[in-house]
């Protein structure tokens, strides 16, 4: 007799009786149906494993048990592999097999035991089998997983640091601009991901009892508020332009977005450009303008070329307007050839100490590395002179 036949028949009979009885409550029906479902899946696991061992799928013109199950059971290969692995686990751990075939634990529970056999010391798993099964009888698979993860951490502590190092090597983050927004892909190291999760959890809590936003919507709104605050308050810099998002827009396009019915002397030239993304429409422009600093920069267009006219003043540090003018003139990129880093410093082409004015024509935007290299080069030349 195949394993679990009596348990399967008993679970099916109990489910049929519960569904047909007029005195059975809905809750009792659900309990009976779940038990029958779990017993059936355990039986399927055993039968698929037997079909795989005997290669019975060949007689039905299939190249593998996964191919046969996809065709005959409408089941994907991943589920078939999970069930076959579960059959092996139920044989390796008799108490797990007995509980699963009786429909007292699910195949998802068994999958956690399969993971334990593969990734934790098997002797310890067998020693603790009865305790883990007792937990599985009363709790969902996630509780078993938590216990298995804890056991693995205790027995294989060195793997924790190995996983951290491996994760750090895989770390990457990419933002790709699409027509309707941004596509985010990446992999965060353990510590960085933990920080991000803490921050997102903190900024995405429901604001009030009637907050009907989904968790995803709350995270997006919270991240938006957090980034807005960072951009408003700035990050540690060396007196240069604070981190900002920049929108380049001509006066006519801006007026049309903010006051489309107002007559003005300016004619829209082209759509606004959100730096790093591309052209944006008037509604988004108007939205971004709310609460933003509007910094006028006088430019002269000659054909396709754009020249920022001088807005400088004669003092040591460049003004905010001058820094923004440099940023616009260089599209936010370091002026050094072949360098694509962002501007971190506004540098005097001719040194201030040598009489160089703080005029726009004498200012250039450099990244930190190029700025440091320039000063070192100037120091070497001064010593040589």
RAVENHU-V619239 format. One line per field, one symbol per residue. ss: DSSP state (~ for helix, > for strand, _ for the rest). psi: psi as a letter, one per 20 degrees, with the letter a starting at -180 (. if undefined). burial: I if it has 24 or more other C-alpha atoms within 12 Angstrom, else O. Layout:
# RAVENHU-V619239
ss: ???
psi: ???
burial: ???
This chain:
# RAVENHU-V619239
ss: ____~~~~~~~~~~~~~~~~_____~~~~~~~~~~~~~~~~~~~~~~~~~~~~~_~~~~~____~~~~~~~~____~~~~~~~~~~~~~~~~_~~~~~~~~_____~~~~~~~~~~~~~__~~~~~~_~~~~~~~~~~__~~~~~~~~~~~~~~~__~~~~~~~~~~~~~_>>>>>>>__>>>>>>>__~~~~~~~~~~~~~~___________~~~~~~~~~~~~~~~~~~~_____________>>__~~~~~~~~_____________>>>___>>>_~~~~~~~~_________>>>>__>>>>___________~~~~~~~~~~___>________>__>>>>___~~~_____~~~>>>>_~~~~~~~~~~~~~~~~~_
psi: pqpjgggggghgghgggghhpiiprhghgggghgggghgghgghgghhhghggikihhiklqirhggghhghilprhghghghghhghghhhnhhggghghikhqrhhghhhhggghhiqohghghhjghghhhghhirrhhgggggghggghghlhhhghhhgghhhhipqppopprhjbqppqapprghghgggggghhhijqphrhjojqrhghhgggghghghggghhhrrpaljapqpqppppprhghgghhhmhjppriqppgrqqpopigaqqrhghghghhojqpoopopqopociqpppqpkrqnrgqqrhggghgggghjkjqqippjpjrqphqoqpgpqhijjpqmqhhjqqpqrgghgghghgghgghghh.
burial: OOIIOOIIOOIIOIIIOIOOOOOOOOOOOOIIIIIIIIIIIIIIIIIIIOIIOOOOIOOOOOOIIIIIIOOOOOOOOOIIIIIIIIIIIIIIIOIIIIIIIIIIIIIIIIIIIIIIIOOIOOOOIIOIIOOIIOIIIOOOIOOIIOIIIOIIOOOOOOOOOOOOOOOOOOOOOOOOOOOOOOOOOOOOOOOOOOOOOOOIOOIIIOOOOOOOOOOOOOIOOIIOOOOOOOOOOOOOOOOIIIIIIIIIIIIOIIIIIOOOOOOOOOOOOOIIIIOOOOIIIIOOIIOIIOOOOOOOIIOOOOOOOOOIOIIIOOOOIIIIIIIIIIIIIIIIIIIOOOOOOIIIIIIIIOOOOOOOIIIIIIIIIIIIOIIOOIOOOOOOOOOOO
